[in-house]
Structure formats: C-alpha cells, structure tokens
Amino acid sequence: MARSPDPREAGPKPPFPEQTQSAPGHEGAMSPEPDYGEQSYKGFGRLKDRVALVTGGDSGIGRAVCLAFAREGADVSFAYLNEGDDASHTRRVVEASGRQALALAGDMALEATCKRIVEDTVKRFGRIDVLVNNAAYQGKAVAKFEELDAERVERTFRVNILAMFHMVKYALPHMKPGATIINTASIQAYQPSAEILDYATTKGAIVAFTKGLSQELISRGIRVNAVAPGPVWTPLIPQSFDGEKVKEFGKSSPVGRPAQPAELAPSYVFLACDESRFVTGDILGVTGGMLLA
C-alpha cells in the first residue's frame, strides 16, 4: 500500500550552503533551488476558466501559486518588481499549462502601480475572479531595534499592507459574487522576530485586514481569507539573513525543515475554489507545526 512520505523527509533539510543575496532576491541563484511544483503539481480543473491576479508572482510562493492556478484551469495575471528572469520563468510555466499569462512589472509601494496592475488585468481578461495579495518586502535582519530606520519601515508597510488596501479597492468593481481574495500573512504575525520586526508587524496587520474585510465583503458574495506560512525556502531568506541563520533555516520548526513553495500552493487553491465556499475570515496556517496562537 502506498503511503504518504514522512513530512520531516519530504523536502531539503538544513544545513544549507551559505549564501546571500541583495533585494530583490532571485530564485535561480538559491542553493538548493526552491521546489515550486513544476514536476509534481497535478491540477483537477478546480479553477477552470477563472481569472486570477497574483502579486509577487515571479518567485517563491507566488510562482508556485501561479503554476497551481494555471494547472487548475485559470488564466493568470501576475505582478512583480523587476526580476525579469524569474518573471519570464513564471510566464513560461503558466503558458506550458495551457493557460494565458500576463506579467506586469511595477513597484507595489505605489498606489498608481496597484491601479495599473488591476486595469491591465481587466483590459486583458475582462474581470478578476481570484485576487492573491502576496507581494512582500522583507529587509535585512538587524542587530538592534534602532537600525530599523524610518525609510525602511515605511517601505515595508507600503509594499506589505498598504498595497493590499489599494489592490482590493481597485479590484472590487471587477469582482462578482463567488470571487475570492487571499492574502499572504505569516507565522511572524503570531511569533514575531525582533530582527525583522517591521515585516512581522505588517503581517499582524494583514491578519486584522483579512478578518475585518471578510465581514463586509461576504455581504457581496466575496470571500476573504489568508494563508499564514511558517518558514519557507524562498528568495526572501538569503536576502534577509546571513551565515548560520540561512544554513539552519527551518530547523527550529517541529517538522525540522522549511516548507517548499510547492507545499503552500494547495492551500491557496483550496481557498480559491468552490470546496471552501463556506470558509471566510479564516487564517490557514501552513507552518510545519508552529502554532498560530
């Protein structure tokens, strides 16, 4: 009888090679490269002919979600900052899944960018059925609180939470009953790390944003939920941490390793498809055993 693999052994485990990147990080420069599901994800038509807009779709969780949505039958528009090579890779795998892809570059810290991304998506596809607010900025880990300067804190908030307000504002006129919004929160909302406290604080705000928004939009037939990942092997890690922190990343989770992006994508599919139609205002933790409490 076939059995599921031991979750502790189902992905690369620390120690990882020492590596560092400047922001924005690039997936192809990581060792080992993250697994976003190209060889493993199988779709079942759960999002057939829907239109999805994913921010931060060039790499990491965003790329895994774009691939999974496409293999479930959705056309995918995705936003990215300026990581052209990573974005081209995401476009290729979406199109290889038989669906249309639209890659849109721009700085999510700017309201005008958020407005343009929505407008370009609607111009191409006519509507938005699934909005995934996933783009995030995570700065370099600091040794003490005073190193979190005002410019960095403001950018973190603009990209991570203010952009969600803008994206929802401009997307709502193009979303009908049955549409869904999925935000990316984090274990950092519940177990914040002092060295990236600006990032952690925005993730706490995303939890509140998700719960509050869900209470209004369900009256329009639109569901709002969030996924809260634990440690995930994405370009945010080598761009934010150095040395031992990267080498041992994910070891402290009960599973003993970080998640691969491919292990996050099914949660987004679940929240986007009809099987979750009675789920709204929820935070779905995918944390490797780290508790959301």
Protein Blocks (a to p, Z undefined) as FASTA:
>chain_A
ZZdddfklmpccdddddddddddddfklpccdddehlmmmccehlagoiacddehklgcj
llmmmmmmmmnopacddddfklmklmmmmmmmmmmnopacdddeddfkbmklmmmmmmmm
mmmnopafbdcdfbccdddddfbfklmcfklmmmmmmmmmmmmmmmmmmmmmmccehiac
dddddfklmmccfklmmmmmmmmmmmmmmmmmmmmmmmnopacddddddddddfklmmmp
gcjlmmmgoklpmnopacdfklmmmmmmmmmmmklmmgghiacddehopacZZ
